[in-house]
Amino acid sequence: MRPHISVKDLSVQYGALTILNHISIDIPDKKITAIIGPSGCGKTTLLKSFNRLLDLQEGAKVSGQVLVDGEDIYDPGTEMTHLRRRMGLLSQKPTVLPMSIYENVVYGLRIHGEKNKSKLDQAVEKYLREANLWNEVKDRLHDSASRLSIGQQQRLCLARGLAVEPEIILGDEPTSALDPVSAEQIEQRFLALKNQYTIVLVTHILRQAKRLADYVIFLYLGNLIEHGPAEKVLSSPRFVKTQAYLEGRFIEEFPIAAELDLCGGAKQDFPFRFEESLRGLTEGQIFKTLVDNEGLLRQILDLEQGQGHKVLEVRQISSTQWEIIIEKRGIGYSI
């Protein structure tokens, strides 16, 4: 799948608090990507990094890169109005503007200089239809948007976002404040629109991720634990923390019995020191190794399949280093 957004070694801090820790991920083009994880794990922070809304958060410090179609949006020369026009945002609670339904839809178009009444009229109908709202409001376009139901307001916000012709739709738990019928209407709109837009949703509803997502990202405590095609991640996750979250179980940290640093020149000792470290463990004990080479990382992940030892987690801890957590299984030592 071709990436539309590429995140490279992204970290976000608020003061001394780290919210996202060295995240590297590709968001596929014209698919629905769901970001899942428990509350406080960094889901919304990751979403807001895509359109630089983090700039509005006092004390936020961002490092790394976010590339949209290859353009680094955190480059000092990035034009913010152009960037945010490329991305529509639906928040948890709909935020209609204190004006008519019509003026809500054309608000962004007017900001960008569109004055032609015929074009504005056409845009209102087109995007209210795309949001599945036209038939409900076509006879009261000049009524206040605040008179709409919450579900209708959220669809109006979707129409307003689509009117500036973005490439990407971001949704921060966009159905959490809606009743089931309104939530289903929003979900159906996303499914209908995904062939035209890249859609990225934060959701705490696993059923929603299963219904909508083509791709899933699982975050825990600011770390990227697992990502991949939705069917694979949600049905047969590779890592135990993902499995625990999907099953509604408490996520525990691993008791580390031994550690091995294979960075720098030490990687030349692989696999001998690796085998030696495992030899000293009993079955079920947990082993942590540190690597700074993607080739070696892949070697260890591939060798897991042949020897039966279980890789529990892979965590990027800097731009060039990864921690691999392994559970010893079986009686063999050799990797």
MOQUIKA-V813214 format. One record per pair of residues at least 24 apart in sequence whose ideal C-beta (glycine too) atoms are under 7 Angstrom apart, sorted by the first residue. I is the first residue (numbers start at 1). J is the second residue. Records with the same first field share a line. If there is no record, write none. Layout:
I: J / J
//
This chain:
1: 28 / 29 / 31
2: 28 / 29
3: 27 / 28 / 29
4: 28 / 29 / 69 / 168 / 198
5: 50 / 66 / 67 / 68
6: 67
7: 66
8: 64 / 65 / 67
9: 64 / 65 / 319
10: 49 / 64 / 66
11: 63 / 64
12: 45 / 49 / 54 / 60 / 62
13: 61
14: 59 / 60
15: 59
18: 222
19: 45 / 222
20: 45 / 46 / 222
21: 222 / 223
22: 316 / 317 / 318 / 319
23: 224
24: 316
25: 217 / 224 / 227
27: 198 / 200
28: 214 / 215
29: 198
30: 194 / 195 / 197 / 198
31: 194 / 198 / 214 / 215
32: 190 / 194 / 199 / 201 / 212 / 213 / 214
33: 200 / 213 / 215 / 217
34: 201 / 203 / 209 / 212 / 213 / 216 / 230
35: 200 / 201 / 202 / 217 / 219
36: 203 / 206 / 209 / 216 / 218
37: 218 / 219 / 220 / 245
38: 220 / 245
41: 219 / 220 / 221 / 222
42: 219 / 222
43: 202 / 219
44: 172 / 202
46: 219
47: 170 / 172 / 200 / 202
50: 87 / 170 / 200
51: 83 / 84 / 87 / 89 / 170
52: 80 / 83
85: 164 / 166
86: 166 / 167 / 168
87: 166 / 168 / 170
88: 161 / 162 / 166 / 169 / 170
89: 161 / 170
90: 154 / 157 / 158 / 161 / 171 / 172 / 174
91: 172
92: 172 / 173 / 174 / 176 / 177
93: 177
94: 150 / 153 / 154 / 157
95: 157
96: 145 / 146 / 153 / 156 / 157
97: 145
98: 146
99: 145
100: 141 / 142 / 143 / 144 / 145
101: 137 / 140 / 141 / 143 / 145 / 156
102: 141 / 142
104: 145 / 156 / 160
105: 159 / 160 / 163
106: 163
107: 160
108: 160 / 163 / 164
109: 163 / 164
112: 164
123: 163
127: 159 / 162 / 163
128: 159
130: 159 / 162 / 193
131: 155 / 156 / 158 / 159 / 162 / 189
132: 185 / 189
133: 159
150: 177 / 178 / 182
151: 178 / 179 / 182 / 185
154: 178 / 182 / 186
155: 185 / 186
158: 189
166: 197
167: 197 / 198
168: 197 / 198 / 200
169: 193 / 197 / 199
170: 200
171: 201 / 202
172: 202
173: 202 / 203 / 204
174: 201
187: 211 / 212
206: 246
209: 234
210: 234
218: 242 / 245
220: 251
223: 315
224: 316
225: 313
239: 312 / 313
240: 312
241: 313
254: 286 / 312 / 325
255: 286
256: 286 / 288
257: 281 / 285 / 286 / 287
258: 287
259: 288
260: 289
261: 290
262: 289 / 290 / 291 / 296
263: 290 / 291 / 292 / 321
264: 292
267: 291 / 293 / 296
270: 296
271: 335
274: 335
275: 333 / 334 / 335
278: 328 / 333 / 335
279: 333
281: 328
283: 328 / 329 / 330 / 331
284: 327 / 328
285: 328
286: 325 / 327
287: 326 / 328
288: 323 / 325
289: 324
290: 321 / 323
291: 322 / 324
292: 320 / 321
297: 322
300: 324
303: 335
307: 332 / 334 / 335
//
